[in-house]
Amino acid sequence: MFSRSLLTYEAVALPDRASMSDAEMVSAAKSFYEKMRKRHSVRDFSDKPVSRGIIEACIQTAGSAPSGANHQPWHFVAIQDADKKRQIRLAAEEEERAFYAGGGGDEWIKALEPIGTGPEKPHLEIAPWLIVIFAQRYGEFDDGSRYKNYYVNESVGIATGFLLAALHHAGLVALTHTPNPMKFLNGLLERPASEKPVMIIPVGHPADDATVPSVAKLKKPLDEILSVF
């Protein structure tokens, strides 16, 4: 929670800086790509435990992301409790059944066919952890007064990317799950109305027989996603 008294401008020397040659930078960039291209969205989880410390370290990384006006408009809820995971699964599947019954529209449902998804979400219980990400529409100073958050969607999206990269770097697999609507999560997780649930991320180790849809490995080539002037 911010204190108004601390919100003054003061320039400080850049505390961290890298000193690498061009060749070292290219090598580092390619090494990171090789690491990240092995990330997979997984729906088949093992129930093998994952320590809380690992989850906390990854969320701490997410919290280091840049944000509009440095307001850090996010909150992460990490759930290990089996009963709470069960409640989330039941509520999410209720929304998913409505979606696949036609609520999502024919075009959207057709687009999901190559992914092989459906309304049943057992991974929400099997994965040892669920991380629910909330976007904060506004924040509060330590005196209780409100302040507006800026670029909330962009900021939370960047933090989510940091989180997924950190989880992969830690040797875990994850899935981005977005049942629609997700308002049920505010009540289940005791979050205020000022926060909007954005995503549920099951986290853990892959099951021994885990699979991924083949189309998930079809990535656009660089010349389709990059323009250089």
One Martini backbone bead per residue (centre of mass of N, CA, C, O) as a GRO file, in nm:
protein
  229
    1MET     BB    1   0.095   0.037   0.024
    2PHE     BB    2   0.071   0.361  -0.027
    3SER     BB    3   0.242   0.667   0.044
    4ARG     BB    4   0.226   0.994  -0.008
    5SER     BB    5   0.513   1.072   0.117
    6LEU     BB    6   0.671   0.883  -0.114
    7LEU     BB    7   0.556   1.057  -0.374
    8THR     BB    8   0.854   1.145  -0.496
    9TYR     BB    9   1.100   1.289  -0.680
   10GLU     BB   10   1.404   1.086  -0.735
   11ALA     BB   11   1.720   1.053  -0.844
   12VAL     BB   12   1.891   0.750  -0.927
   13ALA     BB   13   2.114   0.534  -0.975
   14LEU     BB   14   2.168   0.281  -1.160
   15PRO     BB   15   2.176  -0.030  -0.998
   16ASP     BB   16   2.161  -0.194  -1.279
   17ARG     BB   17   2.404  -0.344  -1.510
   18ALA     BB   18   2.502  -0.442  -1.827
   19SER     BB   19   2.816  -0.601  -1.963
   20MET     BB   20   2.811  -0.662  -2.309
   21SER     BB   21   2.865  -0.797  -2.586
   22ASP     BB   22   2.725  -0.862  -2.877
   23ALA     BB   23   2.779  -1.167  -2.867
   24GLU     BB   24   2.662  -1.208  -2.582
   25MET     BB   25   2.377  -1.105  -2.645
   26VAL     BB   26   2.304  -1.306  -2.862
   27SER     BB   27   2.347  -1.557  -2.690
   28ALA     BB   28   2.141  -1.483  -2.469
   29ALA     BB   29   1.892  -1.457  -2.653
   30LYS     BB   30   1.904  -1.749  -2.770
   31SER     BB   31   1.894  -1.898  -2.499
   32PHE     BB   32   1.615  -1.793  -2.416
   33TYR     BB   33   1.463  -1.903  -2.654
   34GLU     BB   34   1.529  -2.203  -2.607
   35LYS     BB   35   1.383  -2.207  -2.339
   36MET     BB   36   1.090  -2.091  -2.426
   37ARG     BB   37   1.022  -2.300  -2.660
   38LYS     BB   38   0.974  -2.530  -2.419
   39ARG     BB   39   0.710  -2.417  -2.365
   40HIS     BB   40   0.398  -2.549  -2.224
   41SER     BB   41   0.066  -2.607  -2.246
   42VAL     BB   42  -0.088  -2.779  -1.972
   43ARG     BB   43  -0.348  -3.043  -1.879
   44ASP     BB   44  -0.142  -3.267  -1.759
   45PHE     BB   45  -0.120  -3.345  -1.424
   46SER     BB   46   0.052  -3.378  -1.146
   47ASP     BB   47   0.039  -3.432  -0.780
   48LYS     BB   48   0.301  -3.323  -0.729
   49PRO     BB   49   0.458  -3.142  -0.521
   50VAL     BB   50   0.489  -2.784  -0.446
   51SER     BB   51   0.651  -2.544  -0.313
   52ARG     BB   52   0.585  -2.238  -0.187
   53GLY     BB   53   0.858  -2.099  -0.251
   54ILE     BB   54   0.837  -2.119  -0.559
   55ILE     BB   55   0.579  -1.955  -0.597
   56GLU     BB   56   0.677  -1.696  -0.458
   57ALA     BB   57   0.920  -1.639  -0.647
   58CYS     BB   58   0.749  -1.610  -0.908
   59ILE     BB   59   0.566  -1.379  -0.806
   60GLN     BB   60   0.794  -1.184  -0.748
   61THR     BB   61   0.868  -1.154  -1.042
   62ALA     BB   62   0.597  -1.041  -1.139
   63GLY     BB   63   0.620  -0.785  -0.938
   64SER     BB   64   0.868  -0.658  -1.128
   65ALA     BB   65   0.701  -0.534  -1.326
   66PRO     BB   66   0.591  -0.314  -1.528
   67SER     BB   67   0.391  -0.002  -1.480
   68GLY     BB   68   0.154   0.221  -1.453
   69ALA     BB   69   0.299   0.448  -1.247
   70ASN     BB   70   0.383   0.212  -1.053
   71HIS     BB   71   0.103   0.063  -0.934
   72GLN     BB   72   0.064  -0.237  -0.944
   73PRO     BB   73  -0.236  -0.375  -1.069
   74TRP     BB   74  -0.208  -0.644  -0.865
   75HIS     BB   75  -0.321  -0.986  -0.776
   76PHE     BB   76  -0.222  -1.286  -0.604
   77VAL     BB   77  -0.365  -1.620  -0.583
   78ALA     BB   78  -0.267  -1.897  -0.390
   79ILE     BB   79  -0.373  -2.246  -0.436
   80GLN     BB   80  -0.378  -2.560  -0.234
   81ASP     BB   81  -0.650  -2.614  -0.146
   82ALA     BB   82  -0.872  -2.861  -0.218
   83ASP     BB   83  -1.150  -2.729  -0.168
   84LYS     BB   84  -1.098  -2.471  -0.330
   85LYS     BB   85  -1.038  -2.608  -0.599
   86ARG     BB   86  -1.313  -2.745  -0.623
   87GLN     BB   87  -1.484  -2.488  -0.634
   88ILE     BB   88  -1.351  -2.375  -0.888
   89ARG     BB   89  -1.417  -2.604  -1.077
   90LEU     BB   90  -1.725  -2.600  -1.058
   91ALA     BB   91  -1.760  -2.304  -1.149
   92ALA     BB   92  -1.605  -2.322  -1.418
   93GLU     BB   93  -1.775  -2.554  -1.549
   94GLU     BB   94  -2.037  -2.400  -1.561
   95GLU     BB   95  -1.934  -2.189  -1.764
   96GLU     BB   96  -1.830  -2.391  -1.982
   97ARG     BB   97  -2.098  -2.524  -2.053
   98ALA     BB   98  -2.226  -2.263  -2.163
   99PHE     BB   99  -2.017  -2.213  -2.380
  100TYR     BB  100  -2.037  -2.502  -2.534
  101ALA     BB  101  -2.362  -2.461  -2.575
  102GLY     BB  102  -2.319  -2.143  -2.724
  103GLY     BB  103  -2.208  -1.884  -2.575
  104GLY     BB  104  -1.937  -1.853  -2.763
  105GLY     BB  105  -1.986  -1.940  -3.034
  106ASP     BB  106  -1.907  -2.094  -3.326
  107GLU     BB  107  -1.629  -1.969  -3.395
  108TRP     BB  108  -1.486  -2.012  -3.123
  109ILE     BB  109  -1.532  -2.316  -3.093
  110LYS     BB  110  -1.393  -2.391  -3.360
  111ALA     BB  111  -1.107  -2.274  -3.279
  112LEU     BB  112  -1.076  -2.502  -3.037
  113GLU     BB  113  -1.060  -2.787  -3.165
  114PRO     BB  114  -0.737  -2.822  -3.202
  115ILE     BB  115  -0.698  -2.822  -2.878
  116GLY     BB  116  -0.915  -3.016  -2.718
  117THR     BB  117  -1.141  -2.881  -2.565
  118GLY     BB  118  -1.358  -2.856  -2.268
  119PRO     BB  119  -1.563  -2.845  -1.980
  120GLU     BB  120  -1.353  -3.021  -1.852
  121LYS     BB  121  -1.138  -2.949  -1.536
  122PRO     BB  122  -0.928  -3.139  -1.363
  123HIS     BB  123  -0.668  -2.957  -1.329
  124LEU     BB  124  -0.792  -2.776  -1.097
  125GLU     BB  125  -0.723  -3.023  -0.889
  126ILE     BB  126  -0.447  -3.163  -0.957
  127ALA     BB  127  -0.300  -2.930  -0.935
  128PRO     BB  128  -0.119  -2.803  -0.669
  129TRP     BB  129  -0.170  -2.518  -0.816
  130LEU     BB  130  -0.334  -2.199  -0.803
  131ILE     BB  131  -0.330  -1.896  -1.000
  132VAL     BB  132  -0.483  -1.589  -0.935
  133ILE     BB  133  -0.555  -1.306  -1.136
  134PHE     BB  134  -0.572  -0.961  -1.049
  135ALA     BB  135  -0.726  -0.655  -1.137
  136GLN     BB  136  -0.679  -0.316  -1.046
  137ARG     BB  137  -0.869  -0.037  -1.082
  138TYR     BB  138  -0.789   0.048  -0.784
  139GLY     BB  139  -0.642   0.217  -0.516
  140GLU     BB  140  -0.484   0.263  -0.185
  141PHE     BB  141  -0.400   0.446   0.053
  142ASP     BB  142  -0.306   0.451   0.387
  143ASP     BB  143  -0.573   0.653   0.435
  144GLY     BB  144  -0.806   0.524   0.215
  145SER     BB  145  -0.763   0.658  -0.038
  146ARG     BB  146  -0.800   0.694  -0.375
  147TYR     BB  147  -0.652   0.560  -0.683
  148LYS     BB  148  -0.568   0.556  -1.006
  149ASN     BB  149  -0.525   0.329  -1.260
  150TYR     BB  150  -0.291   0.248  -1.526
  151TYR     BB  151  -0.272   0.031  -1.761
  152VAL     BB  152  -0.387  -0.243  -1.655
  153ASN     BB  153  -0.384  -0.462  -1.878
  154GLU     BB  154  -0.089  -0.427  -1.959
  155SER     BB  155   0.041  -0.476  -1.683
  156VAL     BB  156  -0.080  -0.759  -1.627
  157GLY     BB  157   0.031  -0.892  -1.884
  158ILE     BB  158   0.329  -0.861  -1.814
  159ALA     BB  159   0.323  -1.011  -1.540
  160THR     BB  160   0.226  -1.278  -1.661
  161GLY     BB  161   0.475  -1.327  -1.834
  162PHE     BB  162   0.673  -1.338  -1.604
  163LEU     BB  163   0.541  -1.579  -1.461
  164LEU     BB  164   0.564  -1.793  -1.687
  165ALA     BB  165   0.872  -1.775  -1.709
  166ALA     BB  166   0.936  -1.850  -1.413
  167LEU     BB  167   0.801  -2.127  -1.409
  168HIS     BB  168   0.972  -2.248  -1.637
  169HIS     BB  169   1.251  -2.190  -1.506
  170ALA     BB  170   1.161  -2.385  -1.251
  171GLY     BB  171   1.023  -2.655  -1.400
  172LEU     BB  172   0.734  -2.579  -1.479
  173VAL     BB  173   0.389  -2.600  -1.544
  174ALA     BB  174   0.123  -2.438  -1.743
  175LEU     BB  175  -0.204  -2.262  -1.753
  176THR     BB  176  -0.429  -2.068  -1.937
  177HIS     BB  177  -0.735  -1.974  -1.768
  178THR     BB  178  -1.069  -1.839  -1.906
  179PRO     BB  179  -1.336  -1.813  -1.774
  180ASN     BB  180  -1.679  -1.708  -1.883
  181PRO     BB  181  -1.723  -1.573  -1.628
  182MET     BB  182  -1.522  -1.467  -1.307
  183LYS     BB  183  -1.679  -1.353  -1.048
  184PHE     BB  184  -1.664  -1.600  -0.849
  185LEU     BB  185  -1.370  -1.537  -0.739
  186ASN     BB  186  -1.421  -1.311  -0.539
  187GLY     BB  187  -1.581  -1.480  -0.332
  188LEU     BB  188  -1.391  -1.731  -0.295
  189LEU     BB  189  -1.124  -1.512  -0.245
  190GLU     BB  190  -1.185  -1.239  -0.105
  191ARG     BB  191  -1.230  -1.006  -0.318
  192PRO     BB  192  -1.273  -0.709  -0.429
  193ALA     BB  193  -1.460  -0.514  -0.654
  194SER     BB  194  -1.191  -0.365  -0.767
  195GLU     BB  195  -1.144  -0.655  -0.875
  196LYS     BB  196  -1.036  -0.843  -1.166
  197PRO     BB  197  -1.056  -1.139  -1.301
  198VAL     BB  198  -0.828  -1.291  -1.548
  199MET     BB  199  -0.681  -1.566  -1.426
  200ILE     BB  200  -0.607  -1.916  -1.439
  201ILE     BB  201  -0.312  -2.097  -1.300
  202PRO     BB  202  -0.200  -2.391  -1.341
  203VAL     BB  203   0.047  -2.567  -1.130
  204GLY     BB  204   0.332  -2.792  -1.215
  205HIS     BB  205   0.363  -3.114  -1.308
  206PRO     BB  206   0.378  -3.336  -1.541
  207ALA     BB  207   0.248  -3.593  -1.657
  208ASP     BB  208   0.360  -3.886  -1.786
  209ASP     BB  209   0.103  -3.860  -2.016
  210ALA     BB  210   0.147  -3.601  -2.143
  211THR     BB  211  -0.009  -3.365  -2.364
  212VAL     BB  212  -0.015  -3.191  -2.683
  213PRO     BB  213  -0.114  -3.005  -2.926
  214SER     BB  214   0.019  -2.977  -3.234
  215VAL     BB  215  -0.068  -2.676  -3.296
  216ALA     BB  216   0.098  -2.543  -3.057
  217LYS     BB  217   0.376  -2.564  -3.245
  218LEU     BB  218   0.259  -2.339  -3.432
  219LYS     BB  219   0.469  -2.086  -3.525
  220LYS     BB  220   0.539  -1.793  -3.621
  221PRO     BB  221   0.747  -1.649  -3.808
  222LEU     BB  222   0.949  -1.381  -3.795
  223ASP     BB  223   0.845  -1.245  -4.073
  224GLU     BB  224   0.538  -1.223  -3.938
  225ILE     BB  225   0.625  -1.055  -3.649
  226LEU     BB  226   0.832  -0.864  -3.819
  227SER     BB  227   0.932  -0.518  -3.838
  228VAL     BB  228   1.179  -0.314  -4.017
  229PHE     BB  229   1.320   0.040  -4.020
   0.00000   0.00000   0.00000
